[in-house]
Amino acid sequence: MLLLVGALLVLGVVLGGVAHVPAPVSLVAGLAIALWLALFAARERLLDHRRSGGRLDHDPRGAR
């Protein structure tokens, strides 16, 4: 419950800060965050694919 309260508090602080900056600044910051998340996801996917050697960890058909 405390985690939820803390998360809501942080969300309120962040949204309050965004409300006081001009819209173009918010859009640029949002795009920068989205780009960072996309690059992070692509890197993790690539590293995971390399770690597994390009093979699946399990048979998708369920057969062994």
KATA-V486765 format. One record per pair of residues at least 6 apart in sequence whose C-alpha atoms are under 6 Angstrom apart, sorted by the first residue. I is the first residue (numbers start at 1). J is the second residue. D is the distance in whole Angstrom. If there is no record, write none. Layout:
((I & J & D) (I & J & D))
//
This chain:
none
//
